[in-house]
Amino acid sequence: MASRTALQQLSRRAATLVNVASPSRTAGFSTLTKVLHQHNAANNSNNSSSSSSSSSQPETHFGFQNVPESMKEALVKQVFANVATKYDIMNDVMSGGVHRLWKDHFMRTLAPTPGTKLLDVAGGTGDIAMRFLDYCKETHGDNTAQVTVFDINPNMLEVGKERFTKTPYHNTSQVSFMEGNAENLEHIPDNSMDAYTIAFGIRNCTHVDRVLKEAYRVLKPGGRFMCLEFSKVENPVISKVYDVFSFDVIPTMGQIVANDRDSYQYLVESIRKFPPQKEFAKMIKDAGFTVMGQGYEDLTFGVAAIHSGFKL
């Protein structure tokens, strides 16, 4: 893809915005920050009296902080409850619209055929689902393709439902919405889906390996898993520019546009905690999928990547 222009846009945006005074984080903690501070305070008070009990609780990362696994789901829900109504606007602001090009390429790579049944996980706002149905309609003249938009957050699903009310797909069998956890697709039968997509969502899951195993279970033989996710930039010069943009600009833009610095700080940190491309490709293989070549395609110098695997 034409990545150099996109990076230059990000660089210019960073240069312009990095000097914006960062809002005071003490002026009013978000619900997210309060929950984390309460957790840390509880941990500190319990360390002296019940260290053996706390150490027995498995932990995971929430951005750059460690939290109990049992707590992460609630924290992630809170993040997306906070950002739901501004989510698509912020994506445009943060990427200069480049995320739209990534998603268009993602759908062209999936290349769904008429009658495809898609499960779009972490798809709350309906961005991928809309592209899927539009692709099938515009490419094949098809109105039999179906998509289930699946998300753990009801606020995100409401945004998606509202978006579809303004389309010809509203009140048809082509789109449905389901709330649930990607680690346990209990209401999705085995071998029932032709394709499974997850865009910018898998890094927020507590157990990525469980997500991949569930994806494998619900796909039909021959079905395709596709993931669009932020990734690791290898070029050191580009990586430095990207870090400045990520850590200095994006949280500030989150405060300005969505009045929520903390949630966007988490989203940036979560990208750095996600496995790099080769490691994630191996996880996909370990879940049972067959991958072609290296198993992924870098976009915009590795800022994002498309991962793909087949259930054969």
Summary of the structure (lengths in Angstrom):
residues: 312
radius of gyration: 19.7
end to end distance: 29.1
largest distance: 66.6
contacts: 1014
relative contact order: 0.14
helix: 53%
strand: 18%
